[in-house]
């Protein structure tokens, strides 16, 4: 369940003077407040989408929405806003910044993993685990047990899984028991270049 909603927060307060209140008809002043409405997810502000203005007569305390005011008062408020512009606070974009940060971190991590994998495939170590694409819907792992000048000795995982995202679930010591392979070093590199070895785990 995603908790999505909207909220409003005061982003500016001000005052206009020498106005005639539409309610009490007294020449007085008005306090105005500008509220910024924003959308949030799990109470984290994502983006502002609307500004609304309310005023209050200092004499009778009657509150008005901007659209209810006569043009003479609207004009005074508008001129006041021009002199002191209403700025959207940066915190109302918090969710956007978090989302951009997560996406950027994901791209960086993926890029760094590719660099690491390219290094690991050239310089294998005992204990490396190769995540292998058997077919479009079959994935498994192989563990490096021994390395010679030209060959790599592997123990293959006893299990195959149908989702790449869940391949970690079968990478357990007890799952490497009986299926052995000896692969020429160059063939391992070719499998990596062909994306049959999709990732390398090194502890």
C-alpha positions, 0 to 999 in steps of 0.5 A: 500500500502506498500512502499518497496524499497532499498537504499544505504549508505556509510559505509566506506571511505579509500585511497590507494596509489602508484597505476597506474590509469587505465584511466590516467595511472598516478602513484597516489592514489585512494579514495575508498568508500564502500556502504551498500545496504539495504532493507527498508519498509516505509523508515525504514531500515530492513536489509543489503544485499549487499556491493559495492565498488567504487574508484576515482582517485585523479588525473583524478577524474575517478570513477571505480566500484570494478569489473572494476579494475585490480587485482593489485588495487583490491588486495590493496583494499582487504588488506586495508579492512582486516586491517580495516574491513568494518562493517555493521552499526547497524542502518541498522537493525532498522526494524528488531529490531522494529519488534522483539520489537512489537512481544515481546510486543505482547507476553508479553501483551497476557501473562499478559492478561491471568494472569489478566483474571485468577485473575478476574475470581476468584475474579469477580467485578460488571462491569466486562465484559466477552467476550464469544465464543458462537460458532466458528463464534459467539461471544458476551459479558455479563456484571456482575451486581451483585455477591453473595456468589454462583452466578453471575448475568449477563446482556447479550449483545443484539448482537452477532458478527461473528469475535472475533477481532471485539467483542469490537464493540458491548461492549456498554452500550446501548447494555445491555438491556433485556437478564438476566442470573444468573449463579452459580459461579462454572459454570462461572469458568468452562466456563473460563477453557473451553475457552468459556469465552475468555477474561475479561474486567475490567475498 
